[in-house]
Amino acid sequence: MPPRSKGESYSPLGNHLLAALPAGDLARLSPEMEFVALELGETLYGSGSQLRHVYFPVSGVVSLLIVTEDGGSAEIAVIGNDGCVGIALLLGGETTLDRAVVQIAGHAYRLPAENVLREFKRGGPAQLLLLRYVQALMTQTAQTAVCNRHHTVEQQLCRWLLLTLDRVPSAHVVMTQELISNMLGVRRSGVTQAARNLQQAGLIEYERGHIRVLDRAKLEAHACECYAVVKKETDRLLQVAE
């Protein structure tokens, strides 16, 4: 049995994709599952590196980043207990251009790439579920690009906070302004001003890298449409089939 900490269950069913698999499919994968810690700042895979494992988080959040030659970066998607990291394997790619970095520490079940591919190629419910997740992730990536191009830093920060909060069990996020600026691909001064505006509006409380959302409903109303588009499409695609 995997270890437990502070009453948290580390069952594979804590990951939405694994929980949605038929019992037989999950049973075939279970013997090769490895329970691993996701350490803050850890790189699960880098740009151009071979994808040897697929990670199914049960807690924590992983950011998919594109990094430029001069060291700049921007987040294109966030993954938590809603999905898996390393999905490019299912599309025939053994490598990918993005980098997967742990944004919020947690835990995951890790599976060898060949096991996931073998189950995927069997077809049936597992294949359909994973393909739907690919589409959901593509939606998030596309909407993030639109948001970064057309919406204010304040709106981008709202979207980022809401997507992150959907994947953690509290209204509290630990993240410095420098890290947020790297995630959003904007100047730190812009994040500082955006966070100050949200705090003055009574939506968040921010101090020394600790962000606490005070009014989730108002934060959603303050955000651009990008968060709602991503959430609605993800919920539609990943609802458990009857």
Sequence and secondary structure as in RCSB ss.txt:
>XXXX:A:sequence
MPPRSKGESYSPLGNHLLAALPAGDLARLSPEMEFVALELGETLYGSGSQLRHVYFPVSGVVSLLIVTEDGGSAE
IAVIGNDGCVGIALLLGGETTLDRAVVQIAGHAYRLPAENVLREFKRGGPAQLLLLRYVQALMTQTAQTAVCNRH
HTVEQQLCRWLLLTLDRVPSAHVVMTQELISNMLGVRRSGVTQAARNLQQAGLIEYERGHIRVLDRAKLEAHACE
CYAVVKKETDRLLQVAE
>XXXX:A:secstr
    BTTB   GGGSHHHHHS HHHHHHHGGG EEEEE TT EEE TT    EEEEESSSEEEEEEE TTS EEE
EEEESTTS B GGGGGT S  SSEEEEEE EEEEEEEHHHHHHHHHT SHHHHHHHHHHHHHHHHHHHHHHHHHH
S HHHHHHHHHHHHHTTSSSSEEE  HHHHHHHHTS HHHHHHHHHHHHHTTSEEEETTEEEES HHHHHHHS T
HHHHHHHHHHHHHS   
